[in-house]
């Protein structure tokens, strides 16, 4: 059965949202992608449906961070985007930020 997660607080530590983001973006796959089926399997369909808008917003925000590709490699641009997300959302865990970085890097490569 799925776990119950708390509402997203962008400024506070939010382990449940971070854990859901990790499942949503990685789910043990060899490449990062949004995976609503993995989230529903892990949390149950109702809880997953409640979280999808927040998780999508975080993933989309990551991709919208401007990077000057003239000045950056994929690696340094990804590091810059992760650092920006860390500032914007200090409540995300290191693992959630790492998965956002993987998603960003894979999408931009």
C-alpha positions in Angstrom: 0.0 0.0 0.0 1.2 3.5 -0.7 2.6 5.8 1.9 1.0 9.2 2.8 3.2 12.1 2.1 3.1 15.7 3.4 2.5 18.8 1.4 5.4 20.4 -0.4 7.2 23.2 1.6 9.8 24.7 -0.8 11.8 26.2 2.1 11.7 23.4 4.6 13.3 20.0 4.6 10.9 17.7 2.9 12.1 14.1 2.8 8.9 12.6 1.5 8.7 14.9 -1.6 12.4 14.2 -2.2 11.9 10.5 -2.0 9.0 10.7 -4.4 11.1 12.8 -6.8 13.8 10.2 -6.7 11.3 7.4 -7.6 9.6 9.5 -10.2 12.9 10.5 -12.0 14.9 7.4 -11.7 13.0 4.3 -10.5 16.1 2.2 -11.0 16.2 3.0 -14.7 19.4 3.3 -16.6 18.3 6.8 -17.9 16.3 9.4 -16.0 12.8 10.2 -17.1 9.4 11.1 -15.6 7.9 7.8 -14.7 4.4 8.1 -13.3 3.9 4.3 -13.3 6.8 3.8 -11.0 5.5 6.5 -8.7 2.0 4.9 -8.6 3.6 1.5 -7.9 5.6 2.9 -5.0 3.0 5.2 -3.4 -0.3 4.0 -4.7 -2.3 5.7 -7.5 -4.1 8.2 -5.4 -1.0 9.5 -3.6 0.9 9.6 -6.9 -1.8 11.6 -8.6 -1.7 14.1 -5.8 2.1 14.5 -6.1 2.5 14.5 -9.8 1.8 18.3 -10.3 4.5 19.1 -7.7 7.0 16.7 -9.1 6.4 17.8 -12.6 6.8 21.4 -11.6 10.1 20.7 -9.9 11.4 18.7 -12.9 10.2 21.4 -15.4 11.7 24.2 -13.3 15.0 22.4 -13.4 15.0 22.3 -17.2 14.0 26.0 -17.3 17.1 27.2 -15.4 19.0 29.3 -17.9 22.5 28.1 -18.6 24.9 29.9 -21.0 26.0 26.9 -23.0 28.7 29.0 -24.6 30.5 29.2 -21.2 29.6 25.7 -19.9 30.1 22.1 -20.7 27.3 19.7 -20.0 28.9 18.8 -16.7 29.5 22.4 -15.5 26.1 23.5 -16.8 24.4 20.7 -14.9 26.3 21.6 -11.7 25.2 25.2 -12.1 21.5 24.2 -12.5 21.7 21.9 -9.5 23.3 24.6 -7.4 20.4 27.0 -8.4 17.8 24.4 -7.4 19.6 23.9 -4.1 19.1 27.6 -3.4 15.6 27.7 -4.7 14.5 24.6 -2.8 16.7 24.0 0.2 14.2 21.3 1.4 15.3 18.9 -1.3 17.7 16.2 -0.2 21.0 15.6 -1.9 19.7 12.5 -3.6 16.7 14.4 -5.0 19.0 17.1 -6.3 21.3 14.4 -7.8 18.4 12.9 -9.7 17.3 16.3 -10.9 20.8 16.8 -12.2 20.7 13.5 -14.0 17.4 14.4 -15.5 18.7 17.8 -16.6 21.9 16.4 -18.0 20.2 13.6 -19.9 17.6 16.0 -21.4 20.2 18.5 -22.5 22.8 16.1 -23.9 
